[in-house]
Amino acid sequence: MRRLSLLFAALLVLPLLGSDSPKEYDDRTETAGIEGTWRAMEYEFKGTTGKPTRQCVMTFRGGTLTSPWSDGDLWQGSYRIDPTRQPPHLDWIPSKGFYEGTTLKAICQIDGDTLRIAYFDGRFTKQRPQGFNDKGVIVWVHKREK
């Protein structure tokens, strides 16, 4: 009976000791309303706001991000989001496109049908912005496609 109790205790405790998820996210990789299709409407950089010169639609679905551009360029990859952070942390891991081979550490904000994503140019820094007004941050504003 004692052996059986030890076996049950081990079976209940051992799964709690290990996890395949990164410590930074601790299994909190919910999508927080980001899943769906979003059209880029404008960008902000160094105090300037502008309209994109080419069209871009981003689709977040099941941990995969796809972003075709109107000129034929295609960005693809996976993403992780931690909605427990304020603002929520968004990591994009490109497998194809401009930032392939880097991880963009971004922050995001969803307000109704508006998605704002802020990040630093991944070619020059691996930092995550603390806010949308940080010096040198790139902010893209997207609207949800219906």
C-alpha positions in Angstrom: 0.0 0.0 0.0 2.9 2.3 0.8 4.5 1.7 -2.6 1.2 2.5 -4.3 0.9 5.8 -2.4 4.4 6.8 -3.4 3.7 5.9 -7.0 0.5 8.1 -7.0 2.4 10.9 -5.3 5.2 10.7 -8.0 2.6 10.7 -10.8 1.0 13.8 -9.4 4.1 15.8 -8.6 6.5 14.9 -11.5 4.4 16.7 -14.2 4.6 19.9 -12.2 8.4 19.9 -12.2 8.9 20.5 -16.0 7.4 22.4 -18.8 8.2 22.9 -22.5 7.1 26.5 -22.5 9.6 29.4 -22.2 9.9 30.8 -18.7 9.2 34.3 -19.9 5.7 33.3 -21.0 4.9 30.6 -18.4 2.0 29.1 -20.5 0.3 32.5 -20.8 0.4 32.6 -24.6 -3.2 33.5 -25.2 -4.1 35.5 -28.3 -5.9 38.3 -26.4 -8.2 39.1 -29.3 -5.4 39.5 -31.8 -6.5 36.6 -34.0 -8.0 37.6 -37.3 -7.0 39.8 -40.2 -5.8 43.4 -39.8 -5.1 46.0 -42.5 -2.2 48.5 -42.0 -3.6 52.0 -42.1 -0.7 54.2 -40.9 2.7 54.2 -39.2 4.4 56.5 -36.7 8.2 57.0 -36.6 10.3 59.8 -35.1 7.3 62.0 -34.6 6.0 61.6 -38.2 2.8 59.8 -39.1 2.2 58.5 -42.6 0.2 56.2 -44.8 1.9 53.0 -46.0 3.2 53.3 -49.6 2.1 49.7 -50.2 -0.8 47.7 -48.8 -0.3 45.1 -46.1 -2.8 42.8 -44.5 -1.7 40.8 -41.4 -3.4 37.6 -40.4 -2.9 36.1 -36.9 -4.1 32.6 -36.6 -3.2 29.8 -34.2 0.3 31.1 -33.4 1.1 31.8 -37.1 1.4 35.3 -38.6 1.1 35.9 -42.4 1.6 39.3 -43.9 1.4 39.6 -47.7 2.3 43.0 -49.2 0.7 44.5 -52.3 4.1 44.5 -54.2 4.4 40.7 -53.7 6.6 40.7 -50.6 5.5 38.1 -48.1 6.3 38.0 -44.4 5.5 34.8 -42.5 6.4 33.4 -39.1 5.1 32.5 -35.7 4.1 34.7 -32.8 3.7 34.6 -29.1 1.7 37.0 -27.0 1.7 37.6 -23.2 -1.5 39.5 -22.4 -0.7 39.6 -18.7 1.9 42.3 -19.3 1.0 45.9 -19.6 1.2 46.7 -22.4 0.9 43.1 -23.8 4.2 41.6 -25.1 4.2 40.3 -28.7 7.1 38.3 -30.1 7.2 37.7 -33.8 9.6 35.0 -35.1 9.8 35.5 -38.9 10.5 32.4 -41.0 10.2 34.4 -44.3 10.5 38.0 -45.2 12.4 41.1 -44.2 13.3 40.2 -40.6 13.9 36.5 -41.2 16.3 35.1 -38.6 15.5 37.6 -35.9 12.9 37.8 -33.2 11.0 41.1 -33.0 10.1 42.0 -29.5 7.1 44.2 -29.6 4.3 45.6 -27.5 0.7 45.7 -28.7 -2.6 47.4 -27.9 -6.1 46.4 -29.1 -8.8 49.0 -28.8 -12.0 47.7 -30.4 -11.1 47.2 -34.1 -7.8 49.0 -33.9 -4.5 47.2 -33.3 -1.3 49.1 -32.5 2.1 47.3 -32.7 5.3 49.0 -31.5 8.8 47.7 -32.0 12.4 48.8 -32.7 14.0 47.9 -36.0 15.1 44.3 -35.3 18.3 44.7 -37.4 19.7 47.1 -34.8 18.4 46.1 -31.4 16.8 43.2 -29.6 15.1 45.4 -27.1 11.4 45.6 -26.5 9.8 49.1 -26.2 8.4 50.0 -22.9 5.8 52.3 -24.4 4.4 53.6 -27.7 6.2 56.9 -27.4 9.8 55.5 -26.8 12.5 57.2 -28.8 13.2 55.3 -32.1 10.1 53.1 -31.8 8.1 52.2 -35.0 4.4 52.0 -34.4 2.0 50.5 -37.0 -1.8 51.1 -36.7 -4.0 48.4 -38.1 -7.8 48.1 -38.5 -9.6 44.8 -38.2 -10.9 43.4 -41.5 -14.6 42.4 -41.3 
